[in-house]
Every structure is written in C-alpha cells, then in structure tokens.
Amino acid sequence: MRFDISLPGQQLSFAKQIIALGKPTVVVTVSGGQLAIDSVATMGEQVAIVNAFNPCILGMKAVAAQIFGLHNRW
C-alpha cells in the first residue's frame, strides 16, 4: 500500500540535477498508479513528460523509438 504519490527515493533529486543542466529533457514515468510530478512539470521550458504507465515487455523500447524519432506511428 502506498501512502504517498510523490516520486520515490532519490528520483526527484535526480530529475532536478538532470534538468538543471539546461538541455532538452524527456522525463518518462513508468508506474502502475498516480504520481505527483507537478514539481518536475514546472522546472523548465525544455522539459517534456511522458507517462508510459505500465508498458508491456517491449513497451520501453517502443517509447524510446518514439522519443528518438526512430518510429512515428502517425
């Protein structure tokens, strides 16, 4: 049972460090439930957030292909 929906462990701190580099960043969340990521969403203009929810076994490979422009389903 979860009592908190914020990012677990050091994930928020890690996201802040990466975003502080000032480069375009894609934050991919993978979870089976809600996550409070509003602090990440307001960290900068060059931040994109993708919620992959709980992908299948090859789901993250598909997400990476979309992000890096290797595949365009549209």
C-alpha positions in Angstrom: 0.0 0.0 0.0 1.3 3.5 -0.9 0.7 6.4 1.4 2.5 9.0 -0.8 2.2 9.6 -4.5 5.4 11.6 -4.8 8.3 10.2 -6.8 10.0 7.5 -4.7 13.6 7.6 -3.3 16.0 9.9 -5.0 14.1 10.2 -8.3 13.0 13.8 -7.8 16.6 14.8 -6.8 18.0 13.1 -9.8 15.4 14.7 -12.2 16.3 18.1 -10.7 20.0 17.5 -11.3 19.5 16.5 -14.9 17.0 19.3 -15.7 19.5 21.8 -14.1 21.9 21.1 -17.0 19.6 23.2 -19.2 19.4 20.7 -22.0 16.1 19.4 -23.6 15.0 16.6 -21.3 12.3 14.0 -21.5 11.1 12.6 -18.2 9.5 9.2 -18.7 7.4 7.9 -15.8 6.6 4.2 -15.5 4.2 3.2 -12.8 1.0 1.4 -12.1 -0.6 4.3 -10.4 -0.7 8.0 -9.9 2.5 10.0 -9.4 2.7 13.6 -8.2 5.1 15.2 -10.7 4.0 18.8 -10.7 7.3 19.9 -9.3 9.0 18.3 -12.3 6.5 19.8 -14.7 7.3 23.3 -13.6 11.1 23.0 -13.7 11.7 24.5 -17.1 10.6 25.1 -20.6 12.7 22.3 -22.1 11.1 19.5 -20.2 8.7 17.0 -21.7 6.9 14.4 -19.6 5.8 11.1 -21.0 3.7 8.8 -18.8 4.2 5.3 -20.0 2.0 3.9 -17.2 2.9 0.2 -17.1 4.1 -0.9 -20.6 4.4 -4.4 -21.8 7.7 -6.2 -22.1 8.8 -4.3 -25.2 7.0 -1.1 -24.2 10.0 0.9 -23.2 11.8 0.0 -26.4 8.8 1.5 -28.3 8.8 4.6 -26.1 12.5 5.1 -26.8 11.9 4.7 -30.5 9.2 7.4 -30.4 11.4 9.8 -28.4 14.5 9.4 -30.6 12.5 9.7 -33.8 13.1 6.1 -34.9 9.4 5.5 -35.4 6.4 7.6 -35.9 3.1 5.9 -35.5 1.2 8.7 -37.2 
